[in-house]
Amino acid sequence: MKYLSEWDQWKRYSSKSWKRFIGKAREMATHLELWRKDIRSIEGKFGTGIQSYFSFLRFLVLLNLVIFLIIFMLVLLPVLLTKYNITNSTFVLIPSKDTDVQCTVYPISSSGLIYFYSYIIDLLSGTGFLEETCLFYGHYTIDGVKFQNFTYDLPLAYLLSTIVYLSLSLLWIVKRSVEGFKINLIRSEEHFQSYCNKIFAGWDFCITSRSMADLRHSSLRYELRADLEEERIRQKIAERTSEETIRIYSLRLFLNCIVLAVLAACFYAIYRATIFSQEHMKKEIDKMVFGENLLILYLPSIVITLANFITPMIFAKIIHYEDYSPGFEIRLTILRLLVTYCSSWKLIQCWGQQEFAIPDNVLGIVYGQTICWIGAFFSPLLPAIATLKFIIIFYVKEMSLLYTCRPSPRQFRASNSNFFFLLVLLIGLCLAIIPLTISMARIPSSKACGPFTNFNTTWEVVPKTVSTFPSSLQSLVHGVTSEAFAVPFFMIICLIMFYFIALAGAHKRVVVQLREQLSLESRDKRYLIQKLTEAQRDMKNRLDWQ
């Protein structure tokens, strides 16, 4: 340091100080991590596979919390500040002259004595007194919030909040998926390296408490069992004869045809039930018997529930005959986005401890998160409800796991599970984006309530906002969104993508060469050690003869 200039010394000192600060901050962040102790305890007692489910659930809690904060800051906060006179602002109400009167007709509940249980029904179904609260889209029939210096465009903010939370969810999921894919790729390259890392470098020597040492010991044992199980499956596949390979692939093809047929039958049944329900609901409600009205109203839901109950039994039987590895079996049953554990002796098994059904639990929370992404546009407080729901689910599943479940005898890697859980969640996000995009771009907006009553569609607020920009900025926006910009931009992106693909291929070849070189060096070392041992033995024999 003394040979450096004062400026270089200060830069070196600042860099080291900043690295120490980042290290301390990360260390503190790990201690503040949500459910850190609980998840580590689950990892030690039940393995990394089940631990990955609870880590995935924690990720959804944080994601929904961030989504709620985005919606709260962009939509709810300006409305609440004005409604309760916290700031000197007023509402810019939407004029009702262009509103169809028939759209505003709404049946009012009869006055008189209201039973207490009706409030509970309203709370669970979102009807009654909740319909006029900020929980729903219709409450925000406001064109803007006028502050002292500017007017806050609420319709634009409402649309932007949806775009922002969908984009953030996409980027966050892709980022975590890429991290999991890197770990999965590295670990799948060399299996012997995984054993060495766990046996010789897997222990954390900073552990001081006996309980944490037991948990770490148990976690390493489960990981080694997962590695040995995968090695057994690979050895079994390698020892298959040609006849056995043809037989197993033919059986899998036949069983997958049955799976597709069952799924097609379920979708067709749901479609027919929905059409039947919609056609018969056109009748007058008063002419129907109470039971008939209820059955027709909830017929699609009844068919979906029956499909969710019957198809897991079929798939659980089919997957047993396909002879897959534990990790791939779980991933395949998850894809089939309807799985639960079932057998012919289910009633007898209820008396004993059950295995924790990871596919069923993962699909449940992915389904809930997909509904949250779609419903947050129509119910801005839904992410807060989802956050609360997932917190409750975490504690309920943890208690169920600790007191009613047993560790699975078949182990699998957590890295594989984490990556595939996020992949399924990404599919759910794509399925949520499609109806929201169609709803915002094509379906006419409500003319009775909501912030978009002045627009034919939700997306029309964007061209209207752009029209208020200066002419030069308008020209820039139109140029960026035109085909003349989109085609070259797409070509440049493709070239960049091909470049990184080629770069990744080159790096992979270099890694393979380095591994071969390391393998050759290890063989050379073993050869030299062997020759040295033989020379020492010969020298010792000669000395003994003398």
Secondary structure in CASP SS format (residue, H / E / C, confidence):
PFRMAT SS
TARGET T0000
AUTHOR 0000-0000-0000
METHOD secondary structure of the structure
MODEL  1
M C 1.00
K C 1.00
Y C 1.00
L C 1.00
S C 1.00
E H 1.00
W H 1.00
D H 1.00
Q H 1.00
W H 1.00
K H 1.00
R H 1.00
Y H 1.00
S H 1.00
S H 1.00
K H 1.00
S H 1.00
W H 1.00
K H 1.00
R H 1.00
F H 1.00
I H 1.00
G H 1.00
K H 1.00
A H 1.00
R H 1.00
E H 1.00
M H 1.00
A H 1.00
T H 1.00
H H 1.00
L C 1.00
E C 1.00
L C 1.00
W C 1.00
R H 1.00
K H 1.00
D H 1.00
I H 1.00
R H 1.00
S H 1.00
I H 1.00
E H 1.00
G H 1.00
K H 1.00
F H 1.00
G C 1.00
T H 1.00
G H 1.00
I H 1.00
Q H 1.00
S H 1.00
Y H 1.00
F H 1.00
S H 1.00
F H 1.00
L H 1.00
R H 1.00
F H 1.00
L H 1.00
V H 1.00
L H 1.00
L H 1.00
N H 1.00
L H 1.00
V H 1.00
I H 1.00
F H 1.00
L H 1.00
I H 1.00
I H 1.00
F H 1.00
M H 1.00
L H 1.00
V H 1.00
L H 1.00
L H 1.00
P H 1.00
V H 1.00
L H 1.00
L H 1.00
T H 1.00
K H 1.00
Y C 1.00
N C 1.00
I C 1.00
T C 1.00
N C 1.00
S C 1.00
T E 1.00
F E 1.00
V E 1.00
L E 1.00
I C 1.00
P C 1.00
S C 1.00
K C 1.00
D C 1.00
T C 1.00
D C 1.00
V H 1.00
Q H 1.00
C H 1.00
T H 1.00
V C 1.00
Y C 1.00
P C 1.00
I C 1.00
S C 1.00
S C 1.00
S C 1.00
G C 1.00
L C 1.00
I C 1.00
Y C 1.00
F H 1.00
Y H 1.00
S H 1.00
Y H 1.00
I H 1.00
I H 1.00
D H 1.00
L H 1.00
L H 1.00
S H 1.00
G C 1.00
T C 1.00
G H 1.00
F H 1.00
L H 1.00
E H 1.00
E H 1.00
T C 1.00
C C 1.00
L C 1.00
F C 1.00
Y H 1.00
G H 1.00
H H 1.00
Y C 1.00
T C 1.00
I E 1.00
D E 1.00
G E 1.00
V E 1.00
K E 1.00
F C 1.00
Q C 1.00
N C 1.00
F C 1.00
T E 1.00
Y E 1.00
D C 1.00
L H 1.00
P H 1.00
L H 1.00
A H 1.00
Y H 1.00
L H 1.00
L H 1.00
S H 1.00
T H 1.00
I H 1.00
V H 1.00
Y H 1.00
L H 1.00
S H 1.00
L H 1.00
S H 1.00
L H 1.00
L H 1.00
W H 1.00
I H 1.00
V H 1.00
K H 1.00
R H 1.00
S H 1.00
V H 1.00
E H 1.00
G H 1.00
F H 1.00
K H 1.00
I H 1.00
N H 1.00
L H 1.00
I H 1.00
R H 1.00
S H 1.00
E H 1.00
E C 1.00
H H 1.00
F H 1.00
Q H 1.00
S H 1.00
Y H 1.00
C H 1.00
N H 1.00
K H 1.00
I H 1.00
F H 1.00
A H 1.00
G C 1.00
W C 1.00
D C 1.00
F C 1.00
C C 1.00
I C 1.00
T C 1.00
S C 1.00
R H 1.00
S H 1.00
M H 1.00
A H 1.00
D H 1.00
L H 1.00
R H 1.00
H H 1.00
S H 1.00
S H 1.00
L H 1.00
R H 1.00
Y H 1.00
E H 1.00
L H 1.00
R H 1.00
A H 1.00
D H 1.00
L H 1.00
E H 1.00
E H 1.00
E H 1.00
R H 1.00
I H 1.00
R H 1.00
Q H 1.00
K H 1.00
I H 1.00
A H 1.00
E C 1.00
R C 1.00
T C 1.00
S H 1.00
E H 1.00
E H 1.00
T H 1.00
I H 1.00
R H 1.00
I H 1.00
Y H 1.00
S H 1.00
L H 1.00
R H 1.00
L H 1.00
F H 1.00
L H 1.00
N H 1.00
C H 1.00
I H 1.00
V H 1.00
L H 1.00
A H 1.00
V H 1.00
L H 1.00
A H 1.00
A H 1.00
C H 1.00
F H 1.00
Y H 1.00
A H 1.00
I H 1.00
Y H 1.00
R H 1.00
A H 1.00
T H 1.00
I H 1.00
F H 1.00
S H 1.00
Q H 1.00
E H 1.00
H H 1.00
M C 1.00
K C 1.00
K C 1.00
E C 1.00
I H 1.00
D H 1.00
K H 1.00
M C 1.00
V C 1.00
F H 1.00
G H 1.00
E H 1.00
N H 1.00
L H 1.00
L H 1.00
I H 1.00
L H 1.00
Y C 1.00
L H 1.00
P H 1.00
S H 1.00
I H 1.00
V H 1.00
I H 1.00
T H 1.00
L H 1.00
A H 1.00
N H 1.00
F H 1.00
I H 1.00
T H 1.00
P H 1.00
M H 1.00
I H 1.00
F H 1.00
A H 1.00
K H 1.00
I H 1.00
I H 1.00
H H 1.00
Y H 1.00
E C 1.00
D C 1.00
Y C 1.00
S C 1.00
P H 1.00
G H 1.00
F H 1.00
E H 1.00
I H 1.00
R H 1.00
L H 1.00
T H 1.00
I H 1.00
L H 1.00
R C 1.00
L C 1.00
L C 1.00
V C 1.00
T C 1.00
Y C 1.00
C C 1.00
S C 1.00
S C 1.00
W C 1.00
K H 1.00
L H 1.00
I H 1.00
Q H 1.00
C C 1.00
W C 1.00
G C 1.00
Q C 1.00
Q E 1.00
E E 1.00
F C 1.00
A C 1.00
I H 1.00
P H 1.00
D H 1.00
N H 1.00
V H 1.00
L H 1.00
G H 1.00
I H 1.00
V H 1.00
Y H 1.00
G H 1.00
Q H 1.00
T H 1.00
I H 1.00
C H 1.00
W H 1.00
I H 1.00
G H 1.00
A C 1.00
F C 1.00
F C 1.00
S C 1.00
P C 1.00
L C 1.00
L H 1.00
P H 1.00
A H 1.00
I H 1.00
A H 1.00
T H 1.00
L H 1.00
K H 1.00
F H 1.00
I H 1.00
I H 1.00
I H 1.00
F H 1.00
Y H 1.00
V H 1.00
K H 1.00
E H 1.00
M H 1.00
S H 1.00
L H 1.00
L H 1.00
Y H 1.00
T H 1.00
C E 1.00
R E 1.00
P C 1.00
S C 1.00
P C 1.00
R C 1.00
Q C 1.00
F C 1.00
R C 1.00
A H 1.00
S H 1.00
N H 1.00
S H 1.00
N H 1.00
F H 1.00
F H 1.00
F H 1.00
L H 1.00
L H 1.00
V H 1.00
L H 1.00
L H 1.00
I H 1.00
G H 1.00
L H 1.00
C H 1.00
L H 1.00
A H 1.00
I H 1.00
I H 1.00
P H 1.00
L H 1.00
T H 1.00
I H 1.00
S H 1.00
M H 1.00
A H 1.00
R C 1.00
I C 1.00
P C 1.00
S C 1.00
S C 1.00
K C 1.00
A C 1.00
C C 1.00
G C 1.00
P C 1.00
F C 1.00
T C 1.00
N C 1.00
F C 1.00
N C 1.00
T C 1.00
T H 1.00
W H 1.00
E H 1.00
V H 1.00
V H 1.00
P H 1.00
K H 1.00
T H 1.00
V H 1.00
S H 1.00
T C 1.00
F C 1.00
P C 1.00
S H 1.00
S H 1.00
L H 1.00
Q H 1.00
S H 1.00
L H 1.00
V H 1.00
H H 1.00
G H 1.00
V H 1.00
T C 1.00
S C 1.00
E H 1.00
A H 1.00
F H 1.00
A H 1.00
V H 1.00
P H 1.00
F H 1.00
F H 1.00
M H 1.00
I H 1.00
I H 1.00
C H 1.00
L H 1.00
I H 1.00
M H 1.00
F H 1.00
Y H 1.00
F H 1.00
I H 1.00
A H 1.00
L H 1.00
A H 1.00
G H 1.00
A H 1.00
H H 1.00
K H 1.00
R H 1.00
V H 1.00
V H 1.00
V H 1.00
Q H 1.00
L H 1.00
R H 1.00
E H 1.00
Q H 1.00
L H 1.00
S H 1.00
L H 1.00
E H 1.00
S H 1.00
R H 1.00
D H 1.00
K H 1.00
R H 1.00
Y H 1.00
L H 1.00
I H 1.00
Q H 1.00
K H 1.00
L H 1.00
T H 1.00
E H 1.00
A H 1.00
Q H 1.00
R H 1.00
D H 1.00
M H 1.00
K H 1.00
N H 1.00
R H 1.00
L H 1.00
D H 1.00
W H 1.00
Q C 1.00
END
